[in-house]
């Protein structure tokens, strides 16, 4: 698994779903990582978008995951993007933490 590949996002999606109940949470904790979610939206006559920024902070690393949802003026989806960035710490430590979480979710 590498940060940003399909398997990475499958694990991240399962972990981040902890904050997307009926009433989305903006802060929660998973196994020593504090997660924080911010959501930004715009809706206009010709287009709209929602950007969701979720940041995980561990004592040794920080990971930012961004999801973008773009719509046309009728509200139809035109493009969805997702990307991740290591803000601090080592990629290998983050991948190892994610692998442990994946095993725990099974």
N, CA, C and O of each residue as an XYZ file, in Angstrom:
424
protein
N       0.841     -1.175      0.000
C       0.000      0.000      0.000
C       0.890      1.243      0.000
O       1.918      1.299      0.674
N       0.461      2.228     -0.772
C       1.144      3.518     -0.791
C       0.126      4.611     -0.501
O      -1.060      4.462     -0.796
N       0.592      5.704      0.075
C      -0.311      6.812      0.366
C      -0.856      7.362     -0.944
O      -0.095      7.744     -1.833
N      -2.173      7.397     -1.057
C      -2.827      7.912     -2.250
C      -3.303      6.862     -3.222
O      -4.006      7.199     -4.174
N      -2.945      5.577     -3.026
C      -3.436      4.568     -3.965
C      -4.822      4.073     -3.528
O      -5.328      4.459     -2.474
N      -5.409      3.228     -4.341
C      -6.787      2.783     -4.091
C      -6.935      2.057     -2.757
O      -7.913      2.280     -2.042
N      -5.983      1.192     -2.409
C      -6.096      0.463     -1.137
C      -5.974      1.426      0.049
O      -6.631      1.236      1.073
N      -5.143      2.449     -0.089
C      -5.030      3.465      0.950
C      -6.393      4.115      1.198
O      -6.834      4.214      2.343
N      -7.056      4.556      0.134
C      -8.334      5.240      0.307
C      -9.440      4.312      0.789
O     -10.360      4.766      1.469
N      -9.376      3.026      0.457
C     -10.377      2.085      0.996
C     -10.279      2.017      2.514
O     -11.296      2.045      3.207
N      -9.056      1.929      3.029
C      -8.866      1.884      4.486
C      -9.258      3.214      5.111
O      -9.983      3.246      6.106
N      -8.784      4.306      4.535
C      -9.094      5.634      5.080
C     -10.597      5.865      5.095
O     -11.123      6.377      6.084
N     -11.299      5.505      4.035
C     -12.750      5.687      3.994
C     -13.440      4.945      5.134
O     -14.364      5.473      5.754
N     -12.997      3.733      5.406
C     -13.597      2.964      6.506
C     -13.311      3.624      7.853
O     -14.186      3.675      8.717
N     -12.102      4.125      8.033
C     -11.750      4.784      9.296
C     -12.486      6.105      9.461
O     -12.980      6.412     10.546
N     -12.560      6.886      8.392
C     -13.185      8.200      8.492
C     -14.699      8.107      8.609
O     -15.348      9.075      9.006
N     -15.266      6.964      8.270
C     -16.709      6.824      8.417
C     -17.130      6.930      9.876
O     -18.309      7.128     10.170
N     -16.173      6.799     10.795
C     -16.480      6.984     12.218
C     -16.994      8.392     12.479
O     -17.727      8.610     13.443
N     -16.627      9.340     11.647
C     -17.070     10.717     11.837
C     -18.229     11.107     10.952
O     -18.605     12.279     10.917
N     -18.820     10.139     10.221
C     -19.903     10.497      9.300
C     -21.199      9.775      9.645
O     -21.806      9.126      8.793
N     -21.603      9.891     10.864
C     -22.897      9.346     11.259
C     -23.969     10.325     10.787
O     -23.663     11.256     10.042
N     -25.212     10.133     11.203
C     -26.273     11.056     10.811
C     -25.923     12.507     11.127
O     -26.198     13.407     10.333
N     -25.330     12.719     12.264
C     -24.836     14.041     12.632
C     -23.317     13.964     12.539
O     -22.661     13.501     13.472
N     -22.752     14.418     11.414
C     -21.298     14.289     11.242
C     -20.514     14.935     12.381
O     -20.819     16.042     12.825
N     -19.518     14.226     12.829
C     -18.657     14.743     13.892
C     -17.524     15.519     13.262
O     -17.106     15.224     12.142
N     -17.027     16.505     13.976
C     -15.901     17.272     13.470
C     -14.606     16.852     14.141
O     -13.526     17.177     13.647
N     -14.690     16.129     15.270
C     -13.492     15.651     15.965
C     -13.766     14.281     16.565
O     -14.831     14.035     17.131
N     -12.787     13.393     16.432
C     -12.863     12.088     17.059
C     -11.462     11.509     17.137
O     -10.532     12.058     16.546
N     -11.299     10.413     17.855
C      -9.991      9.805     18.076
C     -10.053      8.322     17.728
O     -11.028      7.635     18.032
N      -8.983      7.844     17.079
C      -8.850      6.422     16.767
C      -7.421      6.006     17.096
O      -6.475      6.482     16.467
N      -7.260      5.132     18.065
C      -5.971      4.504     18.363
C      -4.795      5.492     18.375
O      -3.795      5.292     17.687
N      -4.937      6.552     19.167
C      -3.849      7.510     19.326
C      -3.765      8.595     18.268
O      -2.843      9.410     18.292
N      -4.715      8.617     17.339
C      -4.733      9.654     16.303
C      -5.984     10.510     16.498
O      -7.105     10.004     16.545
N      -5.761     11.810     16.609
C      -6.866     12.762     16.733
C      -7.248     13.230     15.333
O      -6.417     13.763     14.598
N      -8.520     13.024     14.969
C      -9.022     13.402     13.644
C      -9.872     14.656     13.752
O     -10.613     14.840     14.717
N      -9.754     15.511     12.755
C     -10.489     16.773     12.697
C     -11.009     16.934     11.266
O     -10.242     16.801     10.312
N     -12.302     17.217     11.109
C     -12.901     17.362      9.777
C     -13.456     18.772      9.603
O     -14.139     19.306     10.477
N     -13.144     19.357      8.452
C     -13.719     20.641      8.054
C     -14.375     20.448      6.695
O     -13.876     19.708      5.848
N     -15.498     21.125      6.503
C     -16.206     21.009      5.234
C     -16.487     22.407      4.698
O     -16.964     23.277      5.426
N     -16.189     22.610      3.426
C     -16.392     23.901      2.784
C     -17.245     23.667      1.544
O     -16.971     22.756      0.762
N     -18.288     24.494      1.358
C     -19.189     24.307      0.220
C     -19.498     25.627     -0.465
O     -19.455     26.695      0.146
N     -19.811     25.524     -1.748
C     -20.262     26.661     -2.538
C     -21.298     26.136     -3.513
O     -21.132     25.058     -4.084
N     -22.360     26.892     -3.704
C     -23.371     26.519     -4.676
C     -23.758     27.768     -5.459
O     -24.228     28.750     -4.885
N     -23.557     27.724     -6.775
C     -23.891     28.852     -7.637
C     -24.799     28.412     -8.765
O     -25.236     27.262     -8.811
N     -25.083     29.334     -9.679
C     -25.991     29.052    -10.790
C     -25.408     28.049    -11.774
O     -26.147     27.261    -12.364
N     -24.088     28.069    -11.958
C     -23.488     27.198    -12.974
C     -22.687     26.038    -12.405
O     -22.394     25.081    -13.121
N     -22.330     26.109    -11.137
C     -21.559     25.017    -10.543
C     -21.598     25.114     -9.016
O     -22.016     26.120     -8.443
N     -21.156     24.053     -8.396
C     -21.039     24.018     -6.942
C     -19.984     22.999     -6.568
O     -19.615     22.143     -7.371
N     -19.507     23.099     -5.354
C     -18.524     22.124     -4.894
C     -18.572     22.005     -3.380
O     -19.020     22.907     -2.672
N     -18.105     20.883     -2.919
C     -17.895     20.644     -1.500
C     -16.489     20.084     -1.364
O     -16.102     19.157     -2.076
N     -15.741     20.650     -0.453
C     -14.406     20.151     -0.168
C     -14.381     19.744      1.294
O     -14.693     20.541      2.179
N     -14.011     18.510      1.536
C     -13.926     17.980      2.891
C     -12.457     17.716      3.211
O     -11.794     16.933      2.530
N     -11.964     18.368      4.241
C     -10.563     18.241      4.640
C     -10.526     17.550      5.993
O     -11.058     18.073      6.972
N      -9.911     16.393      6.057
C      -9.805     15.638      7.301
C      -8.324     15.482      7.628
O      -7.532     15.046      6.793
N      -7.966     15.845      8.856
C      -6.574     15.808      9.278
C      -6.430     14.868     10.466
O      -7.161     14.978     11.450
N      -5.487     13.948     10.364
C      -5.168     13.038     11.465
C      -3.830     13.430     12.062
O      -2.828     13.524     11.353
N      -3.815     13.660     13.379
C      -2.589     14.070     14.060
C      -2.214     13.015     15.090
O      -2.970     12.726     16.017
N      -1.041     12.455     14.905
C      -0.449     11.487     15.818
C       0.744     12.182     16.460
O       1.185     13.217     15.959
N       1.269     11.655     17.534
C       2.434     12.267     18.182
C       3.633     12.360     17.232
O       4.477     13.244     17.376
N       3.702     11.437     16.258
C       4.877     11.395     15.376
C       4.595     11.794     13.931
O       5.531     11.923     13.143
N       3.316     11.995     13.560
C       3.011     12.333     12.173
C       1.671     13.055     12.040
O       0.842     13.036     12.950
N       1.482     13.687     10.890
C       0.225     14.349     10.549
C      -0.117     14.009      9.110
O       0.718     14.131      8.215
N      -1.360     13.579      8.897
C      -1.842     13.200      7.574
C      -3.077     14.029      7.242
O      -3.992     14.138      8.059
N      -3.106     14.609      6.051
C      -4.271     15.367      5.590
C      -4.885     14.626      4.407
O      -4.187     14.259      3.462
N      -6.203     14.409      4.469
C      -6.946     13.749      3.395
C      -7.991     14.734      2.894
O      -8.769     15.277      3.678
N      -8.007     14.963      1.578
C      -8.926     15.931      0.979
C      -9.801     15.224     -0.038
O      -9.320     14.462     -0.876
N     -11.101     15.491      0.052
C     -12.060     14.960     -0.914
C     -12.824     16.137     -1.505
O     -13.338     16.986     -0.776
N     -12.894     16.180     -2.825
C     -13.573     17.256     -3.530
C     -14.737     16.664     -4.321
O     -14.581     15.655     -5.009
N     -15.893     17.292     -4.215
C     -17.088     16.866     -4.946
C     -17.584     18.068     -5.747
O     -17.979     19.078     -5.164
N     -17.568     17.969     -7.075
C     -17.958     19.057     -7.966
C     -19.281     18.717     -8.651
O     -19.520     17.571     -9.034
N     -20.141     19.738     -8.799
C     -21.458     19.565     -9.411
C     -21.708     20.667    -10.437
O     -21.132     21.752    -10.354
N     -22.571     20.373    -11.401
C     -22.969     21.419    -12.343
C     -24.138     22.208    -11.750
O     -24.539     21.955    -10.614
N     -24.682     23.150    -12.501
C     -25.758     24.011    -12.009
C     -27.044     23.271    -11.666
O     -27.870     23.784    -10.911
N     -27.222     22.076    -12.208
C     -28.405     21.256    -11.900
C     -28.186     20.347    -10.703
O     -29.095     19.629    -10.288
N     -26.973     20.377    -10.146
C     -26.658     19.526     -9.000
C     -26.111     18.166     -9.367
O     -25.888     17.328     -8.493
N     -25.890     17.935    -10.666
C     -25.344     16.657    -11.123
C     -23.834     16.625    -10.897
O     -23.145     17.619    -11.125
N     -23.334     15.498    -10.456
C     -21.902     15.343    -10.212
C     -21.125     15.467    -11.519
O     -21.472     14.843    -12.522
N     -20.069     16.281    -11.493
C     -19.222     16.419    -12.685
C     -17.828     15.851    -12.452
O     -17.165     15.415    -13.393
N     -17.389     15.856    -11.208
C     -16.060     15.326    -10.922
C     -15.895     15.153     -9.422
O     -16.298     16.013     -8.639
N     -15.304     14.043     -9.029
C     -14.952     13.785     -7.634
C     -13.453     13.489     -7.588
O     -12.947     12.693     -8.379
N     -12.757     14.124     -6.670
C     -11.320     13.931     -6.515
C     -11.007     13.610     -5.067
O     -11.735     14.015     -4.160
N      -9.939     12.894     -4.856
C      -9.437     12.671     -3.501
C      -7.929     12.594     -3.550
O      -7.345     12.052     -4.488
N      -7.307     13.147     -2.518
C      -5.860     13.112     -2.441
C      -5.446     13.199     -0.987
O      -6.236     13.578     -0.123
N      -4.209     12.846     -0.730
C      -3.687     12.848      0.637
C      -2.281     13.433      0.630
O      -1.553     13.354     -0.359
N      -1.924     14.023      1.768
C      -0.602     14.637      1.889
C      -0.074     14.399      3.301
O      -0.790     14.604      4.281
N       1.164     13.972      3.400
C       1.817     13.822      4.693
C       2.350     15.188      5.087
O       3.259     15.712      4.443
N       1.791     15.767      6.141
C       2.203     17.089      6.605
C       3.455     17.010      7.476
O       4.288     17.916      7.460
N       3.582     15.930      8.228
C       4.736     15.759      9.122
C       4.931     14.271      9.375
O       3.978     13.495      9.320
N       6.161     13.880      9.650
C       6.467     12.490      9.974
C       6.761     11.657      8.748
O       6.876     12.161      7.631
N       6.879     10.363      8.993
C       7.267      9.452      7.928
C       6.102      8.695      7.330
O       5.193      8.262      8.040
N       6.137      8.540      6.021
C       5.103      7.792      5.308
C       5.010      6.348      5.806
O       3.914      5.806      5.948
N       6.154      5.735      6.069
C       6.161      4.327      6.489
C       5.394      4.149      7.800
O       4.659      3.173      7.951
N       5.550      5.059      8.732
C       4.824      4.964     10.006
C       3.322      5.087      9.796
O       2.539      4.382     10.433
N       2.927      5.978      8.907
C       1.500      6.156      8.633
C       0.933      4.900      7.988
O      -0.141      4.434      8.369
N       1.648      4.351      7.016
C       1.195      3.125      6.351
C       1.092      1.978      7.352
O       0.128      1.214      7.309
N       2.056      1.844      8.244
C       2.000      0.788      9.259
C       0.791      0.977     10.174
O       0.114      0.003     10.507
N       0.512      2.207     10.581
C      -0.655      2.486     11.426
C      -1.930      2.100     10.685
O      -2.821      1.477     11.261
N      -2.019      2.469      9.407
C      -3.197      2.134      8.614
C      -3.362      0.628      8.460
O      -4.485      0.129      8.526
N      -2.285     -0.101      8.259
C      -2.347     -1.556      8.156
C      -2.856     -2.178      9.456
O      -3.648     -3.120      9.426
N      -2.405     -1.654     10.594
C      -2.921     -2.150     11.888
C      -4.422     -1.899     12.004
O      -5.164     -2.748     12.499
N      -4.863     -0.733     11.545
C      -6.282     -0.413     11.614
C      -7.088     -1.315     10.699
O      -8.196     -1.730     11.039
N      -6.527     -1.617      9.533
C      -7.209     -2.503      8.589
C      -7.406     -3.890      9.196
O      -8.479     -4.481      9.078
N      -6.358     -4.403      9.848
C      -6.475     -5.710     10.500
C      -7.530     -5.664     11.609
O      -8.278     -6.625     11.789
N      -7.595     -4.560     12.349
C      -8.562     -4.429     13.438
C      -9.998     -4.346     12.908
O     -10.934     -4.756     13.595
N     -10.176     -3.818     11.693
C     -11.507     -3.681     11.112
C     -12.038     -4.999     10.556
O     -13.243     -5.141     10.348
N     -11.156     -5.958     10.317
C     -11.576     -7.224      9.712
C     -12.342     -8.089     10.664
O     -12.762     -9.187     10.299
